[in-house]
Amino acid sequence: MEKNTSRTGSSGPVIRTSGLTRHYTRNKQTIEAVRGLDLEVAAGELVAFLGPNGAGKSTTLRMLTTLIAPTSGTAEVAGHDVVRERAAVRRSIGYVGQGNAAGHQFRGRDEVMSQARAHGLSRQDARARTEELLEAFDLTEHADRPVARLSGGQRRRLDVAIGLVQEPPILFLDEPSTGLDPQNRVNLQEQVRRLNAELGTTIVLTTHYLEEADALAGRVIVIDHGQVIADDSAAALKSALGDLVAMDFASADAARAAAERADRVAGAQVVVTGSHVELRAAFGRDAAPGLVADLAAAGTPVIRLEVVGPTLDDVFLNLTGRSLRENQSTPSEGAAA
């Protein structure tokens, strides 16, 4: 099926923010959850907001989906102002938040069916869509249980199924994979890709899963302390950082001598620790064979060599001095919002 990139009927950005800011007051202290966010998202883009818990990702989505008002700045979604035209925004979007969307005492199948009917599907189409989603998220055999009796992962899958019922032109997913096992995480990713590739759905998701942002998004926006610190494709962000070439030598003296020669590699960043040398450079894997040969000829042979491509965590570490993985266990920003 040919990708449709005009489901919103707009030729310009379908999401646009200018100076978008949200502050909270807690214990008489001001918390700057989002600070001056300028953003444009084109129709049909699949964008991942990547950052640690508490970075401002969920707060940004809650403003864009009209759930909370900005402290300052402006935002438009599908051409509608998120403060003055909340109803029009809500008619144009789908949203899967971090909380449970289904009533605990109702059956999962009934909740999906009710959502489909609320969005105007006929009874027959609603029933077909319900069964399609239940199967896609491995919920068919659990769908007649009260939601309260489902496991945490099953409830999360049900939340996502409900959010996808109407296949909206713009879809916001807030940490959609949280609580899912690897198989169902893959199933979710397949659904997200299909919506984006086949229907042209504009999708904005938040995640702290590095692999998810890398695998899904055509564009990754890295957020930290309420500000955008990087915005590009995952491939471009990693390529700009470069490959890591790690080398061990027979002695610290040999490592220092090798580091002087390794420093000649264009754009290289070289760090020596004892008899260990690490070189970070664009296309480092291509430079490694020639460097090893040059060092051997100079009398400082490499004892052990490892070449590792950059990850998004490396990008975050380079930008902030902290590992994104280390921040994944911090309290959720959703609690603060």
N, C-alpha and C positions, 0 to 999 in steps of 0.2 A: 504494500500500500504506500502511495506517495505521501510524504510528510506534509502536513498542512501547518503552516506557520502563521496563519492569520485568523485564528479562531476568535480573537478578541475584537476583530474588526478595526484594529489600530495599526498604522504603519510605523509609529514611533515606539519608544520604549513602553512596555506594559507595566513596568514598575519603575518609579522615579522618586528618589528622595533628595532633599537638599537640607543640609545642616540638621538632620534628624537627631534629636537628643531626648534622652529619658533619664531623669534623676529620681532617686528615692530618698526618703528620710528615715533613718533607722537609729534609734538611740541618740536622737538629736544630731546625728551626723548625716551629711549628704553623700549618697552613693551615686556615682556617675556610671550607670549601667550601659548607656550608649552615648557616645560623644561625637556629635557633628558628622553623622554618616551621610556621605554623598554617594549615590548609587543609581545606576541605570541597568535594567535588565530588559533585553529585547524579547519579542515574541518567539517562543520555541526554544529558548535557552534552558539548559539544565544546570543549575547553579548550586554549589554546596557551600554553606557557611561552616568553616572548620575552625575549631578553637576549643580551649579547655572549658570545663564547666565554670560558669560565672563570667564568661568573656563578653556576654551581651547578645549572643545568638538568639536565644529564645525571646528575649525582650524585644529585639528587632522584629521577629515574626509576629509577636503579639500586637505591635503597633501597626504593622502592615495589614493584619487581618482585623483591625478595628477593635480588638479586645481591650486595649489600653490606649490612652491618648498620649501623644508626644508632649514632653515638657516644652520643647521648642522645635523649630524647623517644620518642614512640610514633607508629605508623602502622597503620591498618587498611585493607585493600582487600577489597571484597566481604564485609565483616564479619569478616575474619580478620586476626589480628595478623601483621605481616610478619616478625617474628622467631620467634615461638612456633609459627606455623601456616604455614610456608613452602609446604608441599606443597599445602595448600588454596588458598592465594593463586595458586599457579602453575596450578592447574586452572581458575581463573576468568579468566585473562588471556591476552592475546597480547602479544608484545613484539618490536619490531624495533629492534635496537641499531645502533650506528654501525659495528660490524665486520661482516665477511662471514659469512653464516650457512651457506653451502653449502660442501661439501668440494670442493677445487680439482680433484681428479681425477675427479669424478663429473659426469655429464651434468645440465644444469639441469632438464630434464623429470623425470628420475629423483628429483632432490632434492625437487621440489615434490610428486611422487607419493608418495614415502616419508613426507613430513610429513603428507600427507592421510591415509594409511593409519595412521600413528601416532596420529592423532586419532580413529580409529574409523570412518572412512568406508569403505563397501564398495569393492571394487575398481572397480566401475562408476562409483560416485559420485566416487571419488577421481580417476579418469581424467577425468571430465567437469569436475570442479572445477579440475584441473590445466590442462586446455586453456582453460578460461574465463579463468584468471589469466594464462596465457602470452599469450593474445590481448590481454587488457586492458592489459598492460604491454609490448606490441610485442616479445615474446620468442619467438614461435612459430618463426620461421626460424632462431633461434640456439639453440633448446632442446636440440638433440642434440650440441652441442659440450661438451667438458669445461669446467667453470667457469673453469679457469685461462686458457682461450683467449678468454674474454669481455672486453669493454672494461670500464673502471671503472663507467661508467654502466649498462651491461647487468648487471653484478654487483649494483649497488645496486637495480635494478628487480627482480632475482631475489630479493634479500633481503626486499623488501617483499611480493612475491608469497607467499613462504614464510610470512611473518608473518600474512598474511590468510587462510590456508587454512581455518582452522576457524571463522572469523567469530565471535570470542570476544565475550562480553558487555562486557568491558573491554579496551581496546586501548591500548597505549603505543607511541608512535612517536618515536624519538630521532633528530632531524635527518633525517627520511625523504627530503627532496628534495635532499640534498647529492649533487652529481655528476650530477644529472639535467638533460637539456636542457629547454628551455621546453615542448615538446610533451609529453614524458613527465611533467613536473611537473604539467601540467594533467590528464593521465590519472590520476595519483596522487590529485590533489585530488578528482576525480570519484568515485574509489573510496571515499575517506574520507567524502565527503558522503553517498554511497549507504548505507554502513554505518551512519552516524549517523541519517540521515533515515528510511530504510526499515526498518532492523532495530533501531533504538534503542540501538546500540552506544555506550557511554561511551568517548570518545576523549580521550586526553591526549597532546599532541605537543610536542616542543621544536623551536624554530626560531630562527634569526637573520635569516630572510627576512621583512622587514617586510610585503611584499605578501602572503605566504602567511598570516601571522597575521591580517591584515586581511580576506582573502578567505574564509578557512575558519572561523575560530573564533567561536563565539557569546560567548566570554569570553576575555579576554587577561590573563594574569598576567605582569607585568613584573618580572624578577628581576635584581638587580645585587649583586655582592659577597655572594652567598649569602642575600640577604634579598628579600622581596617589597616592592616600592616602589609598585606600583599593581595593582589588580585590578578590572576592569570590562569591559564590552563595548568593542570597538574604537571604535565610534561615540561612546560616552559619554566615553571617554578623550580623543578628539580634540575633541569638542564642548566639554568643560570647558576645554581650552586655548584654543580660539577660532581664527578666521581671521586670516591675516596680510594687512594692507593696506599696501602699499609705495607711496610717493609721492615724486616728484622735483619740485623747485622751481627757480626761476630763480637763487636765491642762498641762501647760508646764513642770511641775515637773514630771508628769506621762509620758510625751513624752520622757523626757531625760532618765528616768529609763528604759522605753521600748526600747529606742535606744541602751542602753548598752547590753540588752539581744538579740536584733535583730542583733547586730554586730557579734554574734556567728555563724550566718548562713554563710556557706562556701562561700568565695569569695564575700561577700556582701559589697556594698557601701551604707552607711547610712548617710542621711542628716536630721537634725532636724530643723524645723522652727516653733517656738512657740509650739503649741500643735499638730503639724503635723509632721509625720515621713514618709520619703520616703526611701525605700530600693530597690536597684537594684542588682539583682543576677541572674545567670544562673538557670533556672528551678525555678524561684521565685514563680510561681503559685503552684508548688508542695510543696514548703516549707511553704506557707502561712497558711494552716490549722493548722499544728503543732505549728507554731509560735504564732498564735492567741490563741490557747489552753494554751500554755506555759505562755503567758502574762496574761491571765485571772487567771491562778493558782498563779501567782506571785503578784496579786493584782493590775495590771494595765490593765484592760480590754480595748479592742479596741471598740470605739464608732462607727466608720465608717471604712469600708475596701473597697479598690478598687484595683484590679489586672489588669494591662494592659500589653499586649504583646508589644515588641519593634517594632518600624517602621524604615524604612530606614532614615527618618528624624532624629530619635533618634540616629541612627548610625552616621549620618553626624554631628549632634550636639556634640556627644561625641568626634568625631575626630577633629573638628575645633572650637568648642565653639560657633558656629553659627547655626541657623536653616536654612535648605535648603529652606523651604517655604518662609522665609523672603527675600530670594535672588531672588525669581522668577520674581520680577517686575523690576529688574535692567536692564540696556540697554543690548541688545543682542550682543553677541560676534561676530555674523555674520556681524554687521555693522563695527566693527573694522577690520575684516578680509578682 
